């Protein structure tokens, strides 16, 4: 599912696979404070780390020759700042939308898996077994997350969305039929799909991090 970065730079974003086919780029924000510790950040709003800023800059360089037409982002800072880095070479504004926020983890926001397991092992086990219907206390289910995210996706060819790992996994799980927990979306990863506004037509590459591999910043 991975494509050579040079090939992608040379190909315009516009599609010619049918009147309803649209290419959509999906980006997870760069590394934010708390990511390395495995914290469930949810709606908390930490900034990018220095490594995350470097990842965003590398991703921006990879995308600078792609004919992007629209850039949308979660309204959380880690996504906004990543989107701003990508948008700058294109001279495009970043449109933010709260529906593109990460999953709401409720009482578990800011905690690690081990911390949650110590205080709510049974509830955590139930959530992992059935995230579609189970939610963290005060949080939201996978179905709720997916439904709100879908309302904010731009129906325009050549659009790019900067969002969060939970949303990317929820959407791709729904589109591809793969289990939610089997899909990975590393920080600053890039996914490209072709869809018709509702259905997935093709995955061009999934969770690609070739632009940041070997980055020790």
C-alpha positions in Angstrom: 0.0 0.0 0.0 3.1 2.2 -0.2 4.1 4.4 -3.0 7.4 6.0 -3.9 7.4 9.7 -2.8 8.9 10.9 -6.0 6.1 9.2 -8.1 3.5 10.9 -6.0 5.0 14.3 -6.4 4.8 14.1 -10.1 1.1 13.0 -10.2 -1.6 15.7 -10.0 -4.4 15.3 -7.5 -7.1 15.4 -10.1 -8.7 12.0 -10.8 -9.8 10.5 -14.2 -11.3 7.3 -12.9 -15.0 8.3 -13.4 -17.1 11.4 -12.8 -17.6 10.6 -9.1 -14.1 9.4 -8.2 -12.2 11.7 -5.8 -8.8 11.4 -4.4 -8.7 12.1 -0.6 -5.4 12.4 1.3 -5.7 11.5 5.0 -2.9 12.6 7.4 -2.4 11.9 11.1 -0.8 14.8 12.9 2.9 14.8 13.9 4.0 13.5 17.2 2.4 15.4 20.1 3.4 15.6 23.7 2.1 12.4 25.3 2.2 10.2 22.2 5.5 8.5 23.1 4.1 7.5 26.5 1.1 6.0 24.8 -1.4 8.4 26.4 -5.0 8.5 25.2 -5.0 12.2 24.4 -8.5 12.4 23.1 -9.8 16.0 23.2 -6.8 17.2 25.3 -4.8 19.8 23.4 -1.0 19.4 23.8 1.3 20.8 21.2 3.6 19.0 18.8 6.9 17.9 20.1 10.1 19.1 18.3 10.1 15.7 16.6 6.5 16.2 15.6 7.3 19.6 14.1 10.1 18.0 12.1 7.8 15.3 10.9 5.2 17.9 9.7 7.9 19.8 7.8 9.0 16.6 6.1 5.5 15.7 5.2 5.0 19.2 3.8 8.0 18.8 1.5 6.6 15.5 0.3 3.3 17.1 -0.6 4.5 20.4 -1.9 4.3 19.4 -5.6 0.9 17.7 -5.3 -2.0 19.8 -6.6 -4.0 20.0 -3.4 -7.2 22.0 -3.7 -8.5 22.0 -0.1 -7.0 21.4 3.3 -9.1 20.6 6.3 -8.1 19.8 9.9 -9.3 18.9 13.4 -9.4 22.0 15.5 -7.0 20.6 18.0 -3.6 22.2 18.0 -1.5 19.2 17.1 -3.6 18.7 13.9 -3.9 22.4 13.1 -0.1 23.0 13.3 0.6 19.9 11.1 -2.0 21.2 8.6 -0.5 24.7 8.6 2.9 23.3 7.6 1.4 21.4 4.7 -0.7 24.3 3.6 2.0 26.9 3.5 3.7 25.9 0.2 0.3 25.8 -1.5 -0.9 29.2 -0.2 -4.1 27.5 1.0 -6.1 28.3 4.2 -6.7 25.5 6.7 -10.4 24.9 7.4 -10.9 23.5 10.9 -13.8 21.3 12.0 -14.4 20.0 15.6 -16.0 16.9 14.1 -12.5 15.8 13.0 -11.2 15.7 16.6 -9.8 12.5 18.1 -12.1 10.1 19.9 -13.5 11.4 23.1 -12.0 9.2 25.9 -14.0 10.8 28.7 -12.5 9.9 32.1 -9.6 8.1 30.5 -8.3 11.1 28.6 -4.6 11.7 29.3 -4.0 8.2 30.8 -1.9 5.3 29.4 -3.2 1.8 28.9 -1.5 0.6 32.0 -3.0 3.4 34.1 -6.5 2.6 32.8 -6.0 -1.1 33.4 -5.2 -0.5 37.0 -8.4 1.5 37.7 -10.9 0.0 35.3 -9.7 -3.4 34.0 -13.1 -4.8 33.2 -14.4 -1.7 31.5 -11.2 -1.5 29.4 -11.5 -5.1 28.4 -15.1 -4.6 27.4 -14.2 -1.5 25.3 -11.4 -3.3 23.5 -13.6 -6.3 22.8 -16.4 -4.2 21.3 -15.4 -0.6 20.6 -18.4 -0.3 18.2 -20.9 -0.3 21.1 -18.8 0.2 24.2 -17.3 3.5 25.2 -14.9 4.8 27.9 -16.8 6.4 30.8 -18.0 9.7 29.6 -16.6 9.1 26.1 -17.9 7.9 22.8 -18.2 4.6 20.9 -16.5 3.8 17.6 -19.8 4.2 15.8 -20.3 7.7 17.2 -16.8 8.6 16.3 -17.1 7.3 12.7 -20.5 9.0 12.2 -19.3 12.4 13.3 -16.1 12.2 11.3 -17.9 11.2 8.1 -20.0 14.4 8.2 -16.8 16.5 8.1 -15.0 14.8 5.2 -14.7 17.1 2.2 -16.4 15.8 -0.9 -13.9 17.4 -3.3 -11.2 15.9 -5.4 -7.7 16.7 -4.2 -8.7 17.4 -0.6 -6.4 16.7 2.3 -7.6 16.1 5.9 -5.3 16.3 8.9 -6.9 14.4 11.8 -6.1 11.7 14.5 -5.3 8.1 14.8 -8.7 7.1 16.1 -10.6 8.7 13.3 -8.3 7.3 10.6 -8.7 3.8 12.0 -12.4 4.1 12.4 -12.9 5.3 8.8 -10.5 2.8 7.2 -12.0 -0.1 9.3 -15.4 0.9 8.0 -14.3 1.3 4.4 -12.1 -1.8 4.1 -13.8 -4.2 6.6 -10.5 -4.7 8.5 -10.7 -4.8 12.3 -10.3 -1.4 14.0 -7.4 -2.6 16.1 -5.5 -4.1 13.1 -5.2 -0.7 11.4 -2.2 1.4 12.2 -1.8 5.2 11.7 1.6 6.4 13.0 2.2 10.1 13.7 2.7 12.1 10.4 1.6 9.1 8.3 0.0 9.6 5.0 -2.9 7.6 3.5 -4.4 8.2 0.0 -7.7 6.7 -1.1 -10.1 7.1 -4.0 -13.7 7.3 -3.1 -17.1 8.5 -4.4 -18.1 10.5 -1.3 -19.5 7.4 0.4 -17.8 4.2 -0.8 -14.1 3.4 -1.0 -13.0 2.7 -4.5 -9.3 2.1 -4.0 -6.6 2.5 -1.3 -3.5 3.8 -3.0 -1.3 3.7 0.1 -2.0 3.2 3.8 -0.2 4.8 6.8 2.9 5.6 4.8 5.8 7.1 6.8 8.6 6.9 4.2 9.0 10.7 4.5 9.9 10.4 8.2 11.7 7.1 8.4 15.0 7.4 10.1 14.1 10.7 11.6 15.7 11.0 15.1 15.1 14.7 15.6 
